[in-house]
């Protein structure tokens, strides 16, 4: 795990490495937002908190947007952006049992960095070992902003993979988690554009899950599902290849601006 003596990269690392900053600002990991949430709620404590203190059934897309706001604000935003995001998260977690548990918050942050790296690789971004280490360091503030002690964050990708394997082995999908999944993947009250996108979202979300977790959720996964997943990924890779880099980086600033608008309307206390 991460050594306490090693300084946090913060925003300075990205400023010194423009290529890394562009990589972190790329919206490709948005595709795996559902995957990250399903992994998070495969922890029974996280699932119970989300199920009892959330309105996924009515606003699942808003919950996903809030998660993405937090990631962009902390990873590529300014210190002021990160402070606003952290204040919102702290406020939202106050009534949720287990929300301040460092073990759970470490897991939540780990699902975000793992999903980011795997999605980039799946959709064609070159992510070698050095770049993966950069991403791991860049995502550390997500965990520390959630009150995870800095020394708990893995200090290398091998350390992260050991933590990941151990955490996966302890997951247990409960009825609370399955209820959240129904609301997330089959939203009844979402805008029309969200419902139109959901078939692709469902294919990618289920296909990217680790096999043991997918089995626990009860998702079918046979030759037909594998073919559908591969076709969907091929289409997304093609789409990503033709989109300009500036367009791929556009969601981050838009989400951060939306976060500040929300902060002005509903200041966190």
N, C-alpha and C positions, 0 to 999 in steps of 0.2 A: 504494500500500500504506500501512498504518498508520504514522503519524508517531510516533517514539519519545517525543516530548515530550507527547503527549496521554495523560492518566492513564487507567488502566484503570477501567471502571465498577464492577467488583466487585459486592458485594452492596448497597452504599449506593444505587446508582441505583434498584434495585427497591424499596428501603425508602422512597425519596423519592417514588416513583411507584407507588402501590398498583395502579393499572390495569395497568401494565406487569408488575408481579409476578404478578398474576392471569393475565395472558396467557401469561407464561413457564411458569407452573405448570400450564396447561391440557395435558391428556394427548393432545390431538388429534394431535401429531406421532408418537405411538406407531404410528399406522397406517402411517407411512412408514419404520419401522425396517428392514424388509427391503430397501426401495429404497436406503437409505443404505449398508447392508452390501454390496449388489451393486455400487454405485458405488465403494466403497472397494476391493473386491477386483478391480475392473477395472484397477487399477494392478498390474502383474505382481509387483512386489516385495511388496506387501501380500498378494496372493493366495498367494504361495509361503509367506510366514510363517504365515498363517492355516492353510493346508492342512497344513503340516508340524508345527505346534506347537499344534494345536487338536483338540478332540473334537466337532466339529460333528455328526458322524454320530450320536452318542449323546445329545448334549445341546444341540441347536441353540437351543431356547427359553431355556436358561440363558445362553448367550452373548449373545442379544439382551437378556435381562434385565440382564446386567452392563453392557452399553452404556448402557441406559436409566438404570441406577443412577448411572453416572458423569455423564451429562448432567444429571440432576436435582440431584445432589449439588453439582456445580460451578456450575450456573446459578441455582438457587433455594435451595440449602441454605445452611447456615452455613459460615463458614470452617473449622470443625472437620470438617464433612461433606466439604467439598472436599478437605481434607488427607487424610482416610481414603481417598477415592476415588483421589486421585493416587498414594498409596502402593501401592494395589492394582494400578493400571495399571503403575507402574514395576516392581513385582515380576513381573507377568505378562509384561512385555516383555523381561526380562533374557535369556532364551534365544533370542529371535526375531531372526533376521538382518534388519537394516534397520529395526527397530522404533524406533530413536532417530534416524532420518533426519528432519530437520525438514521436508523436502519432502513426505515421506509423511504425517507427522503433520498438516501443514497441510491436506493433501487430506482426511484423515479428518475433521478438524474442519469443513472446508468442506462436506462432504456432510451433516453434521448440521444446520448452519444453513440450508443450501439446502432440505433436506427439510422442516424445520420451517416455513419461510415458505411453501413451495409447498403443503404439506398444509393449513395454515390457510386459504389462499386457495381451494383445491380444495373444502374442506368447508364453506365459507361464512363464515369469519371475515373481517371487514374488516381488511385489512393494507395501509394506504397507505404511501407512500414514507417518511414519518417513522417509522412503526411498524417498518418493515423495517430502518431504520437503528438503531433501538433494539435490535432483536433481534440484529443483527450485532454491536453493541458488547457486548451481554450474553453472547454466545457466545464472545467473545474468550478468556476464561479457560480454556475447554476446550482451545484451542490452546496457550496458554502453559503450562498444567499438563502438556501433552505435550511440553514443552521446545521449543516453537516460539518463537523470539525475538519479542518484542512488536512490533517494527517490521515483521515479516513479515505481520502480520494486516492485511487491507485496511481502510482508514480511511473508506470510504464504500461504498454499494451499487454505484455505477458502477465503482469499483475492484474490488469483489468480482466483479461480472459479467465484467469483463475477465479477471481471474484464472480464473474458472470456465470461460469459453470456451476459454482457452488450455490449461487442464488437461484438459478433455474431449477436446480434439483429440489429446492424447498418450496416451490410454487404449488399452490393448490387452488384450482378454479372452483368457486362456490356459486350458489344460486344468485347471490348478490352480483357477482361478476357477469353471469349469464344474462341477468336482467339489464345491466348496463349495456351489454353488447347488443341486445335487441333494440334498445333505444338509439344506440350509436350507428349501427349498420342498417337499420330499417327505420329512419326517422319519420314520424307521422306528421310533424308540424313544421318541417324544414321548408325553406323556399324552394321553388320549382327547380332552380339551377342546381341546388344541392341534391335533390332527388334524382335529377338526370345524371349526375356524376357518380351516384352511389354504386351502380354495378361495377364500375372500374375500381372504385375505392374498396369494395368488398373483396374483389379478386386479389388485389395487391395486398390488402391487410391480411387476409387468411394465408395467402401464399408465402408471405415473409415471416410468418410466425415460426418459431422453433417447433419441430414436429411433436415433441411431447406436450407442449402447451396447446397446439392445435387439436391434438387428440382429446385433451381434457375438456376443451370447449365443445367438443362434439362436432366439429366441422368435417364434412365429408372431404376426403382427399384421395382420389384415385386417378387413373390415367386421364379421364376427361377433365378433371380439375387441373391437373398438371399442364395439359395442353392449353387450356384456357389461360392459365397464369403465364405461360411462356409467350403466347400470342400477345397478351396485354403488355407484358414487359417489353417485347419487341416494338410494339407500337409507341410506347412511352419513350423508349430509347431513340427512336426515329424522331419523334416530336422534339425531344430535348436537344437533339443534334442540330435541328434547324432553327431553334429559337435563339435570338441574340442574347449574349451574356447579360446585357443591361436589363433585358426583360426578365431573365431568370432571377436577377437580384432586386427586382422592383417590389415584391411582396414585403420584404423586411421593413423598408422605410414606411410603407403604407400601414403596416401593422403597428409600428411604433407610434406613428401619428395618431392612429385610432386609439391607442392606449392613452396617450396624453389627452385626447378629447374626452375619453371616459373619466380620466382622473379629474379633469376640471368640472365635470358634471357630478361625479360621485367621489369626492375626496375621501381617501382611506383614513380611518381613525384608529 
